[in-house]
Amino acid sequence: MNKNFKCLFGFSAAVAICLSCTPVFATEADDLIVASIERTYVFKTFLSDEAISTEAKDGVVTLTGTVAVDSQRVLAQETAGNTPGVSSVDNKLVTVAEAAADKADYWIRKKVKLNLYFHRHVNAGKTVVSVRDGVVTLRGEAISAAQKDLTTEYAMDINGVTDVKNLMTIADAPKVEERTLGEKIDDASVVAQIKAALLAHRSTSALTTKVEAREGAITLTGIASNEAEKTLVTKLVTGIQGVTVVNNAMTIQEPLTK
């Protein structure tokens, strides 16, 4: 009896161990997904100060918490969705109400500043942004007149901005921008930045553009209203951090005929 009891106990213990393996492996896979998302360039750079909680179960990622502006919500959604192992994203992030009159200028400033960080051809780190009644004032230093003008262009195209006053100074001895590899940015973060930037710019916010990335090489598909709109998308995407080359395969929408 004692021998049989030991065998039965040993068998039961083995079964228990085997049964426990499946949830352990699943949990480890989900933990790896969460860790991968939180290590992305977007989460470390643009979302580090936001109150975002990331959870994963069987490959389904749930995002909860708050972000300052809607473009950050898009960043989180797209980055998580393009992370290996993720099957879908349940985005429950909410933004603070941008419609509040006493807060409108604050949110415009956040959107302008964040959008400047997306684009590598402007100096977001040395650009001071202030907003009053929808009018954006830019201060700081640009390395060239071209960079100053581009900063104005990007700020002016943000939803909510009514005018831009660019008071930035030009560096006394402008430095030639060196082409360096810089920090390698993961493709999920590159795609997220592109989609958030296109949404932030009023000229492209209504477009439905599919973005695919492979080691920084971007392929764009979708429909543009005209050639000028397609060219603008290419220009905006080319300046995004981490983009190496852009293949714009968007089609031009045929005009309606009566």
N, C-alpha and C positions, 0 to 999 in steps of 0.2 A: 504493500500500500504506500509505504514511504517512498519507494522508488517510483511508483506510478505518479504520486503527487509531485515529485520533483520534475518528472518529465512534463507533466501537465503545466506546471508553473513555468518551466523553461519555454515551452511552446507558446503559452499565453504572453509571456514577456516579449518573445520574438515577434509575435503578431502585432503587439502594441507598438513596438519600435517601427515595424514596417508601415503600419497605418499612420504613424506620426510623420513619416518621411515626406509625404505629399504636401501637406500644408507648410512644412518647413521650407521645402524647395520653392514653393509658390511665394512664400513670404520673402525669401532671399531674392527672388527675381524682382518682386515689386520694390523691395528696398533698394535694389540696384538701379531700377528705373528712377526712383525719387532722387537718389544720389546723382545720377547722370543729369537730370533736369536741373538740379540746384548747382551743378558745376558748370553749366553752360555760360557762355559769354554774356548772354542777355540777363540771366538771373544774377550773375555776379556784378554786372556793370550797371544795368538800368533798373533792376528790381530789388537791389540789396536793401534799400531803405523802406520797402513796402511791406505791409503786414499780410504776407501770403503764406498760406499753409498748403503743402502739397502732399497728397496721399495717393497710393496706388493699390488696386486690388484686381488681380488677374489681368493686368495690363490696362485696366481702365483708370485713368488719372482724374482725380477730383481736385480742383483748385478752389479754395475758399479764402475769404479775407477781403481786404480793401486795397485799392490803388488810387493814386491821385487823379489820373486822367484815363480816358478810354483807350488811348493808344497803348498804355501799359497793359491793359487787359488783353489787347490783341497780341502784344508781345508774349505774354505768358501763355496764351492759348496756342499760338503758332509754334513756339519753342517746345512746349510739352508735346504737342501733336506730332512733331517731326523728330522726336527722340526715339531711337531704336527700342522696340519692345512695347511701345504704346499702341493700343488698339483704338482707343477713343479718349476724348477729354470732356469731362463734365465741368464746364467753366462757371463757377458760382461767384466769381469775383464781382464786386460792386464798386462803383466809383462814387465819390462824394458829389452831391448835386452841383453840376456846373451852372445850372440855371439861376442860382441865387445871385441877386444883383450885387451884393456886397462882396461876393467871392469871385465874380466873373473874371476880373483882371488877374487874380491869383492863378486861376486855372489856365488862362491864356499864356501867362508867363511860363507855367510848367510845360505846356505843349510846345511852345517855341524853343525853350531850352533843350528839351528832350529831343526834338527833331533836329536841332543843330548837332547834337552828339551823334546822330546816325551818319551824318555826312562827313567824309574824311577831308574834303577840300575846303572846309571852313575851320576856324580855330575856336571851337566851342568852349574850351577850357579858359580862354582869355577873353571871352565875350560876356559882358554883363548885360542882362536883360531886365528891363523894368517896363511896367504897363500901367497906363492910366486911361480909363474910359475907352479901352480897345486900341489905344495908340501905343505902339511899341517903341521904346527908345533903346538903342544899342550903344554900349560904350565898351571900351577895351582897346585891344590892339590887333590889327590885321597885318599880315606880312606883305600884302600888296593891295593896290586899288581893286584888282580883279576879285580878290578874296573878300574885300569889304562889300563890293557890289553883290557878290553871290550870297553873302550873309543876309543882306537886305532882301534879296529875292526869295530866299527860303523862308524868312520870317513873314514876309508880306503874304505868302500863299497859305498861311495857317488859318484854319477856320476861326472866326471871331476877331481877327486883326482888321482894323479899319485903316491904319496908316502906320508907316515905319519911319522913325527919325534915326538915322545912323550917324552917331557922333564918334565912331571909332577912329582912332589915329592909325597912320601907316608907319610901320617900323622904319627908323632912320636908315638902317642898312638891311633892306629886305634880304632874307636868306632864300636861296633856291631850294625848293622842296626836294628832299632826297627820296628816291624810291627805295623803300626798304620792305622786307617781308613783314616786319612787325610781328605782332601777336597773331598766331593762327586762330581764326575764329571758326567755331563749329558751324556746319551747314544749317542746323536747326536755328541757330541764332541769326545767321545771315538772312534766311527766309523770313523770320519773324520781324527783323528790322525793316526789310523791304515792304512787307505788307502793312506794318504800322506807319511807315513813312508815306506810302501811297494813300493811306486812309487820312493821314494828318493834312496833306496838301489838298486844298479845296479843288484844285484843277484836276486831280486824279481820284478824289475820294469816292466818286460814284462808279468807278470802273470795277469790273470783276476780272481780276487778273490772276491766273494760275502761275505760281512761282515754283520752279524746281532748281535745286542747287546740288552741285557735285564738286566738292573741294574748291568752292568759291566761284565756279563757272555757273552762270545763271541762264536758265531758259525761261522765257516768258511766253505764255499763250493767253488767249482771251480775245476780246473784241474792243477795238478803239473806234471812236466816231469818225476820225479822220487821221491823215498822216501826221499832222502837227501834234495831235494828242499822243500818238504812238512814239514820236520823237521825244516828247517831253518825258514819257515813262522811261525811255532808254537813258535819258540824261539823269533823271533822279536816281535810278537804280545803279548806274555806273559809279555814282559818288558815295554809295553806301559802304560802310566799314565792312571789310572782308570780301568784297566782290572783286574778282580778278578779270572776268570777261562777261559780256552780256550778249546773248542771242535772243533778239526780240522777234518772236514768231507770231505776234498778235496779228489778227486779220482786221481789215478795215470794213466797217459796217456799210453795206450797200444802202444808198439813199432810197427811201420809200418812193415808189412811183404810183401815181394815181391812175 
